[in-house]
Amino acid sequence: MRILVCISNVPDTTSKITFTNDNTVFNSTGIQYIINPYDEIALSKAVELAEGGKGTVTVINVGDASTEPTIRKALAIGADDAVRINAQPRDAWFVANQIANYAKDQNFDLILTGRESIDYNGAQVAALLGELLNLPSVSIAKKLDIQGSDATIDREIEGGKEVLSVSLPIVVGTAEGVAEPKIPNMRGIMSARTKPLQVVEPIEVKELSTIAKFETPAPRSAVKLVEDVDQLVQLLRSEAKVI
């Protein structure tokens, strides 16, 4: 089984986020980048499925050379090889087109993404890939089992769970529960240095959207410490207006 895992390079969740150019450009100065956590779940599941010679795992990232440390970490976790599309990701449409253009002739049996990236939370790439490649696409997968040429997927839906049976090849957007993220061991870290990393030039993609402006959340108000129950009830009524 040939598996392609799409990974994105995102700011660490502990990073202090700021913007420049009148809040139109993300400020990457001093930011530590990591593999998107949902993509790391997808990668861990792919490595599990391929263990024991059952398949191969290729990771793909759309990004410039600065993303290669993140790609090498994915190789250390257990991917066999990697592809970097040499372009700054603009939006989900751009990213999906780059990945689809690479994957269309590669005959992958399974394409995995995270349910969303933790920076923009768009949750679009898996569905767009399915459309562009004319493959079934299932998002927010909480469980994934492969038997032969068929996949059984537990999918999170409003108020419950949906269980699907789908024939390979497919695209799956994974969420928590599909696999536990793997920590690279020393052998994996050492071998990652010599695993193949192919750099592919991007294709032209029509720009359908642009970011007009970023806004940070309003700062939290000061905390009030209340010891008296009657005063607490009064504040909940008069200020918080929740009772």
BAROKOL-82247 format. One line per 8 residues: their letters; for each residue x, y, z of N, C-alpha, C, O. Coordinates in steps of 0.05 Angstrom, whole numbers, padded with zeros to 5 digits, always signed. Layout:
# residues N
a) X Y Z X Y Z X Y Z X Y Z  ...
# end
This chain:
# residues 243
mrilvcis) +00017 -00024 +00000 +00000 +00000 +00000 +00018 +00025 +00000 +00036 +00027 +00016  +00012 +00043 -00018 +00027 +00069 -00020 +00010 +00091 -00007 -00013 +00095 -00014  +00022 +00104 +00013 +00007 +00124 +00029 +00021 +00151 +00026 +00045 +00153 +00028  +00005 +00171 +00020 +00015 +00199 +00019 +00003 +00214 +00043 -00021 +00214 +00047  +00020 +00227 +00059 +00011 +00243 +00082 +00018 +00272 +00077 +00041 +00279 +00072  -00002 +00289 +00078 +00002 +00318 +00073 +00007 +00331 +00100 -00009 +00330 +00118  +00030 +00345 +00102 +00037 +00358 +00127 +00040 +00388 +00123 +00050 +00396 +00102  +00033 +00403 +00143 +00037 +00432 +00142 +00055 +00441 +00164 +00057 +00428 +00185
nvpdttsk) +00068 +00463 +00160 +00087 +00475 +00178 +00073 +00498 +00193 +00068 +00519 +00181  +00068 +00494 +00219 +00052 +00514 +00233 +00066 +00524 +00258 +00085 +00511 +00268  +00059 +00548 +00268 +00072 +00558 +00292 +00065 +00541 +00316 +00043 +00531 +00319  +00085 +00537 +00333 +00080 +00523 +00359 +00058 +00538 +00374 +00056 +00562 +00373  +00041 +00522 +00388 +00018 +00534 +00402 +00026 +00553 +00424 +00009 +00568 +00433  +00051 +00552 +00433 +00060 +00570 +00454 +00071 +00597 +00443 +00078 +00614 +00458  +00071 +00599 +00416 +00082 +00623 +00404 +00065 +00648 +00408 +00040 +00646 +00409  +00077 +00670 +00411 +00063 +00696 +00413 +00058 +00706 +00385 +00077 +00712 +00370
itftndnt) +00033 +00708 +00378 +00025 +00715 +00350 +00022 +00745 +00347 +00007 +00758 +00363  +00036 +00757 +00327 +00033 +00785 +00321 +00032 +00788 +00290 +00038 +00770 +00275  +00024 +00812 +00282 +00022 +00818 +00253 +00036 +00844 +00247 +00039 +00862 +00264  +00043 +00847 +00221 +00057 +00871 +00212 +00042 +00883 +00188 +00021 +00873 +00180  +00053 +00905 +00178 +00041 +00918 +00154 +00011 +00924 +00158 -00006 +00916 +00142  +00005 +00938 +00180 -00023 +00945 +00186 -00040 +00920 +00189 -00063 +00919 +00178  -00030 +00900 +00202 -00044 +00875 +00208 -00052 +00859 +00183 -00073 +00846 +00182  -00036 +00861 +00162 -00041 +00846 +00138 -00022 +00824 +00133 -00026 +00807 +00115
vfnstgiq) +00000 +00822 +00149 +00020 +00802 +00145 +00027 +00789 +00171 +00032 +00803 +00191  +00028 +00762 +00172 +00036 +00748 +00196 +00065 +00752 +00201 +00082 +00750 +00183  +00072 +00758 +00226 +00100 +00763 +00234 +00112 +00737 +00243 +00106 +00727 +00265  +00131 +00727 +00227 +00143 +00701 +00233 +00169 +00704 +00249 +00182 +00684 +00255  +00177 +00728 +00256 +00201 +00732 +00271 +00201 +00718 +00298 +00182 +00723 +00314  +00220 +00701 +00303 +00222 +00688 +00329 +00202 +00665 +00333 +00201 +00655 +00355  +00188 +00657 +00312 +00168 +00636 +00315 +00180 +00609 +00312 +00196 +00604 +00293  +00174 +00590 +00330 +00182 +00563 +00328 +00161 +00547 +00313 +00137 +00548 +00320
yiinpyde) +00169 +00533 +00292 +00149 +00518 +00276 +00150 +00488 +00282 +00171 +00477 +00289  +00127 +00475 +00279 +00124 +00447 +00284 +00107 +00434 +00262 +00095 +00448 +00246  +00106 +00407 +00262 +00086 +00393 +00245 +00058 +00399 +00256 +00054 +00396 +00280  +00040 +00406 +00239 +00012 +00410 +00248 +00003 +00385 +00264 +00005 +00363 +00253  -00006 +00388 +00289 -00013 +00365 +00305 -00033 +00345 +00293 -00029 +00321 +00296  -00052 +00355 +00278 -00071 +00337 +00265 -00057 +00321 +00242 -00063 +00298 +00237  -00038 +00334 +00229 -00023 +00320 +00208 -00005 +00300 +00220 +00001 +00279 +00208  +00005 +00305 +00245 +00022 +00286 +00258 +00006 +00261 +00266 +00017 +00239 +00265
ialskave) -00019 +00264 +00272 -00036 +00241 +00277 -00039 +00225 +00251 -00037 +00200 +00252  -00043 +00238 +00229 -00045 +00225 +00203 -00019 +00210 +00197 -00020 +00187 +00187  +00003 +00222 +00202 +00029 +00210 +00196 +00033 +00185 +00214 +00042 +00164 +00204  +00026 +00187 +00239 +00029 +00165 +00257 +00012 +00141 +00248 +00021 +00118 +00250  -00012 +00147 +00239 -00030 +00125 +00229 -00018 +00113 +00204 -00018 +00088 +00201  -00007 +00129 +00186 +00006 +00118 +00162 +00029 +00100 +00168 +00032 +00079 +00156  +00045 +00108 +00188 +00068 +00092 +00196 +00059 +00065 +00207 +00071 +00044 +00201  +00038 +00065 +00223 +00026 +00041 +00234 +00017 +00022 +00211 +00022 -00002 +00212
laeggkgt) +00003 +00034 +00192 -00008 +00017 +00170 +00014 +00005 +00153 +00010 -00017 +00141  +00037 +00019 +00151 +00058 +00010 +00133 +00078 -00008 +00148 +00096 -00019 +00135  +00076 -00011 +00174 +00095 -00027 +00189 +00097 -00056 +00180 +00077 -00067 +00170  +00120 -00067 +00182 +00124 -00095 +00174 +00124 -00100 +00145 +00117 -00121 +00135  +00132 -00079 +00129 +00133 -00082 +00100 +00106 -00082 +00086 +00104 -00090 +00063  +00085 -00072 +00100 +00059 -00072 +00088 +00054 -00049 +00069 +00035 -00048 +00055  +00073 -00029 +00070 +00069 -00006 +00052 +00092 +00014 +00055 +00111 +00009 +00070  +00089 +00036 +00040 +00108 +00058 +00042 +00093 +00083 +00048 +00070 +00087 +00041
vtvinvgd) +00108 +00102 +00061 +00096 +00127 +00069 +00112 +00150 +00057 +00136 +00152 +00062  +00099 +00167 +00042 +00111 +00191 +00031 +00098 +00215 +00044 +00073 +00216 +00046  +00113 +00235 +00054 +00102 +00259 +00064 +00106 +00281 +00043 +00126 +00282 +00029  +00086 +00299 +00042 +00088 +00321 +00023 +00081 +00347 +00037 +00062 +00348 +00054  +00096 +00368 +00031 +00091 +00394 +00043 +00094 +00416 +00022 +00111 +00415 +00004  +00076 +00435 +00023 +00078 +00459 +00006 +00091 +00481 +00022 +00079 +00491 +00041  +00116 +00488 +00015 +00130 +00508 +00030 +00158 +00513 +00019 +00168 +00498 +00002  +00171 +00534 +00029 +00198 +00540 +00020 +00218 +00524 +00036 +00210 +00506 +00051
asteptir) +00244 +00529 +00032 +00265 +00513 +00044 +00264 +00514 +00074 +00275 +00496 +00087  +00252 +00535 +00086 +00252 +00537 +00115 +00235 +00515 +00128 +00237 +00511 +00152  +00218 +00501 +00113 +00202 +00480 +00124 +00216 +00453 +00126 +00205 +00434 +00136  +00240 +00451 +00115 +00253 +00425 +00114 +00259 +00413 +00141 +00259 +00388 +00143  +00265 +00428 +00162 +00268 +00415 +00189 +00242 +00401 +00197 +00244 +00379 +00209  +00219 +00413 +00191 +00194 +00399 +00197 +00191 +00374 +00181 +00181 +00353 +00191  +00199 +00375 +00156 +00197 +00351 +00138 +00216 +00329 +00149 +00208 +00306 +00149  +00240 +00337 +00157 +00259 +00317 +00168 +00248 +00304 +00193 +00253 +00281 +00198
kalaigad) +00233 +00320 +00209 +00221 +00307 +00233 +00201 +00286 +00225 +00199 +00265 +00237  +00185 +00292 +00204 +00166 +00272 +00194 +00181 +00247 +00184 +00171 +00225 +00188  +00203 +00250 +00171 +00219 +00227 +00163 +00230 +00212 +00187 +00232 +00187 +00187  +00237 +00227 +00208 +00247 +00214 +00233 +00225 +00198 +00246 +00230 +00177 +00259  +00200 +00207 +00244 +00178 +00193 +00256 +00173 +00166 +00242 +00163 +00147 +00255  +00180 +00165 +00216 +00177 +00139 +00203 +00170 +00140 +00174 +00168 +00119 +00161  +00166 +00164 +00162 +00161 +00165 +00133 +00185 +00155 +00118 +00208 +00158 +00127  +00181 +00144 +00094 +00202 +00133 +00078 +00216 +00154 +00061 +00240 +00153 +00057
davrinaq) +00201 +00173 +00050 +00212 +00194 +00034 +00193 +00218 +00036 +00172 +00217 +00047  +00202 +00240 +00023 +00187 +00265 +00026 +00188 +00281 +00000 +00207 +00278 -00016  +00168 +00298 -00003 +00167 +00316 -00026 +00160 +00344 -00015 +00143 +00347 +00001  +00175 +00364 -00025 +00169 +00391 -00018 +00162 +00407 -00044 +00179 +00409 -00062  +00138 +00417 -00044 +00130 +00435 -00066 +00141 +00463 -00060 +00133 +00475 -00040  +00159 +00473 -00076 +00174 +00496 -00070 +00158 +00522 -00074 +00162 +00537 -00094  +00140 +00527 -00056 +00123 +00551 -00058 +00112 +00559 -00030 +00108 +00541 -00013  +00107 +00584 -00027 +00094 +00593 -00002 +00064 +00587 -00004 +00051 +00595 -00024
prdawfva) +00053 +00573 +00015 +00024 +00566 +00013 +00007 +00591 +00016 +00010 +00606 +00036  -00011 +00596 -00003 -00028 +00620 -00002 -00054 +00614 +00013 -00062 +00629 +00031  -00067 +00593 +00005 -00092 +00585 +00017 -00097 +00555 +00011 -00080 +00543 -00002  -00119 +00544 +00021 -00125 +00516 +00017 -00127 +00508 -00012 -00118 +00486 -00020  -00139 +00525 -00028 -00142 +00520 -00057 -00115 +00517 -00071 -00111 +00498 -00087  -00097 +00535 -00064 -00070 +00533 -00076 -00056 +00508 -00067 -00044 +00494 -00083  -00057 +00502 -00041 -00043 +00479 -00030 -00054 +00453 -00042 -00039 +00435 -00050  -00081 +00451 -00043 -00093 +00426 -00053 -00086 +00422 -00082 -00081 +00399 -00091
nqianyak) -00085 +00443 -00098 -00078 +00440 -00126 -00049 +00431 -00130 -00043 +00415 -00148  -00031 +00441 -00113 -00003 +00433 -00115 +00000 +00403 -00108 +00014 +00388 -00122  -00013 +00394 -00087 -00012 +00366 -00079 -00025 +00348 -00099 -00014 +00327 -00106  -00048 +00357 -00109 -00063 +00340 -00129 -00047 +00337 -00154 -00047 +00316 -00166  -00033 +00358 -00163 -00017 +00357 -00187 +00006 +00337 -00184 +00012 +00323 -00203  +00018 +00335 -00160 +00039 +00315 -00156 +00027 +00287 -00154 +00038 +00268 -00166  +00004 +00285 -00140 -00006 +00258 -00133 -00021 +00245 -00156 -00025 +00220 -00156  -00030 +00260 -00176 -00048 +00250 -00197 -00037 +00225 -00212 -00053 +00208 -00220
dqnfdlil) -00011 +00224 -00215 +00001 +00202 -00231 +00017 +00182 -00213 +00031 +00165 -00224  +00014 +00185 -00187 +00031 +00169 -00169 +00017 +00143 -00159 +00030 +00127 -00147  -00008 +00140 -00164 -00023 +00116 -00156 -00022 +00110 -00126 -00016 +00088 -00118  -00026 +00131 -00110 -00028 +00126 -00081 -00054 +00113 -00074 -00075 +00119 -00085  -00053 +00093 -00055 -00077 +00079 -00046 -00092 +00095 -00025 -00116 +00093 -00023  -00077 +00111 -00010 -00089 +00126 +00013 -00075 +00153 +00015 -00050 +00154 +00016  -00091 +00174 +00016 -00080 +00201 +00021 -00091 +00211 +00047 -00116 +00213 +00051  -00074 +00218 +00066 -00082 +00227 +00092 -00075 +00256 +00097 -00053 +00264 +00089
tgresidy) -00093 +00271 +00109 -00087 +00298 +00118 -00097 +00300 +00147 -00111 +00282 +00157  -00090 +00321 +00161 -00103 +00327 +00186 -00130 +00339 +00180 -00136 +00348 +00158  -00147 +00339 +00200 -00174 +00350 +00196 -00173 +00380 +00189 -00190 +00390 +00174  -00152 +00394 +00200 -00148 +00422 +00195 -00121 +00430 +00205 -00108 +00414 +00220  -00111 +00453 +00197 -00086 +00463 +00209 -00093 +00481 +00232 -00114 +00494 +00233  -00075 +00482 +00252 -00081 +00497 +00276 -00076 +00527 +00274 -00081 +00542 +00292  -00066 +00536 +00250 -00062 +00564 +00247 -00087 +00578 +00234 -00096 +00598 +00244  -00097 +00566 +00212 -00120 +00578 +00199 -00146 +00562 +00203 -00168 +00573 +00198
ngaqvaal) -00144 +00537 +00211 -00168 +00522 +00218 -00189 +00521 +00195 -00213 +00522 +00200  -00179 +00518 +00170 -00197 +00519 +00148 -00212 +00493 +00143 -00235 +00493 +00134  -00199 +00470 +00149 -00211 +00443 +00145 -00221 +00440 +00116 -00243 +00429 +00112  -00205 +00448 +00096 -00213 +00447 +00068 -00197 +00428 +00051 -00207 +00418 +00031  -00171 +00424 +00058 -00153 +00410 +00039 -00162 +00382 +00032 -00161 +00374 +00009  -00171 +00366 +00052 -00179 +00339 +00046 -00202 +00338 +00026 -00201 +00322 +00007  -00222 +00354 +00030 -00245 +00355 +00011 -00237 +00365 -00016 -00245 +00354 -00037  -00220 +00385 -00017 -00211 +00395 -00043 -00194 +00375 -00058 -00197 +00372 -00083
lgellnlp) -00177 +00360 -00044 -00161 +00339 -00056 -00179 +00318 -00068 -00174 +00309 -00091  -00199 +00309 -00053 -00217 +00289 -00064 -00230 +00298 -00090 -00233 +00283 -00108  -00239 +00323 -00090 -00251 +00334 -00114 -00232 +00336 -00138 -00238 +00328 -00160  -00208 +00346 -00132 -00188 +00350 -00154 -00178 +00323 -00165 -00172 +00322 -00189  -00177 +00303 -00148 -00167 +00277 -00156 -00189 +00257 -00164 -00184 +00234 -00171  -00214 +00266 -00161 -00238 +00250 -00166 -00237 +00224 -00149 -00242 +00202 -00159  -00232 +00228 -00123 -00231 +00206 -00104 -00251 +00211 -00081 -00258 +00235 -00075  -00261 +00190 -00068 -00278 +00194 -00045 -00262 +00208 -00023 -00238 +00203 -00020
svsiakkl) -00274 +00226 -00008 -00261 +00241 +00013 -00278 +00240 +00038 -00302 +00246 +00037  -00265 +00233 +00061 -00279 +00232 +00086 -00264 +00249 +00106 -00240 +00244 +00110  -00277 +00268 +00119 -00264 +00286 +00138 -00274 +00281 +00166 -00295 +00270 +00171  -00258 +00291 +00185 -00262 +00288 +00214 -00265 +00258 +00221 -00283 +00250 +00235  -00246 +00243 +00211 -00245 +00214 +00217 -00233 +00210 +00245 -00212 +00220 +00252  -00247 +00195 +00262 -00239 +00189 +00289 -00226 +00162 +00292 -00213 +00156 +00311  -00231 +00145 +00272 -00220 +00118 +00272 -00217 +00109 +00243 -00235 +00114 +00226  -00195 +00095 +00237 -00190 +00086 +00209 -00178 +00058 +00210 -00157 +00054 +00222
diqgsdat) -00192 +00039 +00197 -00182 +00012 +00194 -00181 +00004 +00165 -00200 +00011 +00150  -00160 -00009 +00157 -00157 -00018 +00129 -00156 -00048 +00128 -00139 -00061 +00142  -00173 -00060 +00112 -00172 -00089 +00108 -00173 -00094 +00078 -00193 -00089 +00064  -00149 -00103 +00067 -00148 -00106 +00038 -00151 -00080 +00023 -00135 -00062 +00027  -00171 -00079 +00006 -00176 -00055 -00010 -00199 -00038 +00001 -00209 -00021 -00013  -00207 -00044 +00025 -00230 -00029 +00037 -00222 -00016 +00063 -00206 -00027 +00078  -00233 +00007 +00068 -00229 +00022 +00093 -00255 +00025 +00108 -00276 +00030 +00096  -00253 +00022 +00134 -00276 +00028 +00152 -00268 +00052 +00168 -00247 +00053 +00181
idreiegg) -00285 +00073 +00167 -00279 +00098 +00179 -00302 +00106 +00198 -00325 +00107 +00190  -00294 +00113 +00223 -00313 +00125 +00242 -00310 +00155 +00239 -00288 +00166 +00242  -00332 +00168 +00233 -00331 +00197 +00227 -00348 +00212 +00248 -00371 +00204 +00254  -00337 +00234 +00257 -00352 +00251 +00276 -00373 +00268 +00261 -00366 +00281 +00242  -00398 +00267 +00270 -00419 +00283 +00259 -00433 +00297 +00282 -00429 +00291 +00305  -00451 +00316 +00275 -00465 +00331 +00295 -00482 +00312 +00312 -00501 +00300 +00302  -00476 +00311 +00337 -00492 +00295 +00356 -00487 +00265 +00355 -00502 +00250 +00367  -00466 +00256 +00341 -00462 +00227 +00340 -00438 +00219 +00323 -00419 +00234 +00319
kevlsvsl) -00440 +00194 +00313 -00418 +00182 +00298 -00429 +00168 +00274 -00451 +00157 +00275  -00415 +00170 +00252 -00422 +00157 +00227 -00400 +00136 +00220 -00377 +00143 +00221  -00408 +00112 +00213 -00389 +00091 +00206 -00392 +00086 +00176 -00413 +00079 +00166  -00369 +00089 +00161 -00370 +00087 +00132 -00351 +00064 +00123 -00331 +00059 +00136  -00359 +00051 +00102 -00342 +00032 +00088 -00336 +00043 +00060 -00354 +00048 +00045  -00310 +00047 +00054 -00302 +00060 +00029 -00280 +00043 +00016 -00262 +00033 +00030  -00281 +00040 -00010 -00261 +00026 -00025 -00237 +00045 -00031 -00241 +00068 -00038  -00213 +00034 -00029 -00189 +00049 -00036 -00188 +00053 -00066 -00198 +00036 -00081
pivvgtae) -00176 +00075 -00076 -00162 +00096 -00061 -00181 +00117 -00051 -00202 +00122 -00062  -00173 +00130 -00028 -00189 +00150 -00016 -00172 +00172 -00004 -00147 +00169 -00001  -00185 +00194 +00003 -00172 +00216 +00018 -00186 +00218 +00045 -00210 +00218 +00047  -00170 +00219 +00067 -00182 +00219 +00094 -00169 +00242 +00110 -00145 +00245 +00111  -00187 +00259 +00122 -00178 +00280 +00140 -00180 +00270 +00169 -00203 +00265 +00178  -00158 +00266 +00183 -00158 +00252 +00208 -00160 +00271 +00232 -00152 +00294 +00230  -00172 +00261 +00254 -00175 +00276 +00278 -00164 +00260 +00301 -00153 +00238 +00297  -00168 +00270 +00326 -00159 +00255 +00349 -00172 +00227 +00350 -00195 +00224 +00343
gvaepkip) -00156 +00208 +00359 -00167 +00181 +00362 -00157 +00162 +00341 -00156 +00138 +00345  -00150 +00173 +00318 -00141 +00155 +00296 -00114 +00142 +00303 -00110 +00118 +00297  -00096 +00156 +00316 -00071 +00145 +00324 -00059 +00164 +00346 -00066 +00187 +00348  -00040 +00152 +00361 -00025 +00168 +00380 +00000 +00179 +00367 +00014 +00163 +00354  +00005 +00205 +00369 +00029 +00216 +00357 +00054 +00201 +00366 +00057 +00194 +00389  +00072 +00196 +00347 +00097 +00181 +00353 +00120 +00200 +00359 +00122 +00221 +00346  +00137 +00193 +00378 +00161 +00209 +00384 +00185 +00196 +00369 +00190 +00172 +00372  +00199 +00212 +00353 +00222 +00200 +00339 +00243 +00189 +00358 +00250 +00202 +00378
nmrgimsa) +00253 +00165 +00352 +00275 +00155 +00368 +00302 +00162 +00355 +00302 +00173 +00333  +00324 +00156 +00368 +00350 +00163 +00357 +00356 +00151 +00330 +00367 +00164 +00312  +00348 +00126 +00326 +00352 +00113 +00300 +00337 +00128 +00279 +00347 +00132 +00257  +00312 +00135 +00285 +00296 +00150 +00265 +00308 +00177 +00259 +00308 +00185 +00235  +00318 +00191 +00279 +00330 +00217 +00274 +00355 +00215 +00257 +00359 +00231 +00239  +00371 +00195 +00262 +00395 +00191 +00246 +00389 +00184 +00217 +00401 +00194 +00198  +00369 +00166 +00213 +00363 +00156 +00186 +00349 +00178 +00170 +00350 +00178 +00146  +00335 +00197 +00184 +00321 +00218 +00170 +00339 +00236 +00153 +00331 +00248 +00134
rtkplqvv) +00365 +00237 +00162 +00384 +00254 +00148 +00390 +00245 +00120 +00398 +00260 +00102  +00387 +00219 +00115 +00394 +00207 +00089 +00370 +00199 +00072 +00373 +00190 +00050  +00346 +00201 +00083 +00322 +00193 +00068 +00317 +00214 +00045 +00323 +00237 +00049  +00306 +00204 +00023 +00302 +00222 +00000 +00283 +00245 +00005 +00261 +00240 +00017  +00290 +00269 -00003 +00272 +00292 -00002 +00273 +00305 -00029 +00292 +00318 -00037  +00251 +00302 -00044 +00249 +00312 -00071 +00236 +00340 -00071 +00216 +00345 -00057  +00248 +00359 -00085 +00237 +00386 -00087 +00225 +00390 -00114 +00238 +00385 -00135  +00199 +00397 -00115 +00184 +00400 -00140 +00175 +00429 -00143 +00166 +00441 -00123
epievkel) +00178 +00440 -00166 +00169 +00467 -00171 +00139 +00469 -00173 +00126 +00450 -00183  +00126 +00490 -00164 +00097 +00492 -00164 +00085 +00497 -00191 +00099 +00505 -00210  +00060 +00492 -00194 +00045 +00499 -00218 +00030 +00525 -00213 +00027 +00534 -00190  +00022 +00538 -00235 +00007 +00563 -00232 -00022 +00556 -00224 -00035 +00538 -00235  -00031 +00570 -00204 -00058 +00567 -00194 -00072 +00594 -00192 -00061 +00612 -00180  -00095 +00596 -00203 -00110 +00622 -00202 -00116 +00629 -00173 -00125 +00613 -00157  -00110 +00654 -00166 -00115 +00664 -00138 -00144 +00671 -00135 -00154 +00689 -00147  -00158 +00656 -00117 -00186 +00660 -00113 -00192 +00676 -00088 -00214 +00687 -00085
stiakfet) -00173 +00678 -00070 -00178 +00692 -00045 -00152 +00705 -00035 -00131 +00695 -00040  -00155 +00727 -00021 -00132 +00739 -00008 -00140 +00747 +00020 -00164 +00752 +00026  -00121 +00749 +00038 -00126 +00758 +00066 -00126 +00788 +00067 -00105 +00801 +00061  -00148 +00800 +00075 -00150 +00829 +00076 -00138 +00840 +00102 -00125 +00861 +00102  -00142 +00825 +00124 -00132 +00835 +00150 -00134 +00814 +00171 -00151 +00797 +00170  -00115 +00814 +00190 -00116 +00797 +00213 -00125 +00813 +00237 -00119 +00838 +00239  -00138 +00800 +00256 -00145 +00813 +00281 -00140 +00794 +00304 -00147 +00770 +00302  -00128 +00804 +00325 -00124 +00787 +00349 -00148 +00789 +00367 -00162 +00809 +00366
paprsavk) -00153 +00769 +00383 -00176 +00770 +00402 -00173 +00793 +00421 -00151 +00802 +00428  -00196 +00803 +00430 -00195 +00825 +00450 -00182 +00815 +00476 -00187 +00792 +00483  -00166 +00832 +00489 -00153 +00823 +00514 -00174 +00816 +00535 -00195 +00828 +00537  -00167 +00796 +00551 -00185 +00788 +00573 -00186 +00810 +00594 -00166 +00822 +00601  -00210 +00813 +00605 -00213 +00833 +00626 -00201 +00822 +00652 -00196 +00798 +00655  -00197 +00840 +00671 -00185 +00832 +00697 -00204 +00812 +00711 -00228 +00814 +00709  -00192 +00794 +00727 -00207 +00775 +00742 -00216 +00787 +00768 -00200 +00800 +00782  -00241 +00782 +00776 -00251 +00790 +00802 -00253 +00766 +00820 -00265 +00746 +00813
lvedvdql) -00241 +00769 +00844 -00242 +00748 +00864 -00265 +00754 +00883 -00265 +00775 +00895  -00284 +00736 +00885 -00308 +00740 +00901 -00310 +00717 +00922 -00309 +00694 +00914  -00312 +00724 +00947 -00313 +00704 +00968 -00342 +00702 +00979 -00349 +00681 +00990  -00358 +00722 +00975 -00385 +00722 +00986 -00404 +00712 +00964 -00404 +00722 +00942  -00421 +00692 +00971 -00439 +00680 +00951 -00460 +00700 +00942 -00466 +00700 +00918  -00471 +00716 +00960 -00491 +00736 +00952 -00480 +00756 +00932 -00493 +00764 +00913  -00455 +00764 +00936 -00442 +00783 +00918 -00437 +00770 +00891 -00440 +00783 +00870  -00430 +00744 +00891 -00426 +00730 +00866 -00451 +00729 +00850 -00451 +00734 +00826
vqllrsea) -00473 +00722 +00863 -00499 +00721 +00849 -00507 +00748 +00837 -00517 +00750 +00815  -00502 +00769 +00853 -00508 +00796 +00844 -00492 +00803 +00819 -00502 +00815 +00800  -00466 +00796 +00819 -00449 +00802 +00796 -00457 +00786 +00771 -00455 +00796 +00749  -00465 +00761 +00776 -00474 +00745 +00753 -00498 +00756 +00740 -00503 +00752 +00716  -00515 +00769 +00757 -00539 +00781 +00746 -00535 +00809 +00733 -00544 +00814 +00711  -00520 +00826 +00747 -00517 +00853 +00738 -00495 +00857 +00718 -00498 +00874 +00699  -00473 +00843 +00720 -00450 +00847 +00702 -00448 +00825 +00680 -00448 +00831 +00656  -00447 +00801 +00689 -00444 +00779 +00669 -00470 +00774 +00655 -00470 +00765 +00632
kvi) -00493 +00780 +00668 -00520 +00776 +00657 -00524 +00748 +00646 -00534 +00743 +00624  -00516 +00728 +00663 -00519 +00700 +00656 -00541 +00687 +00672 -00549 +00664 +00666  -00551 +00701 +00692 -00574 +00690 +00707 -00595 +00712 +00711 -00616 +00707 +00723
# end
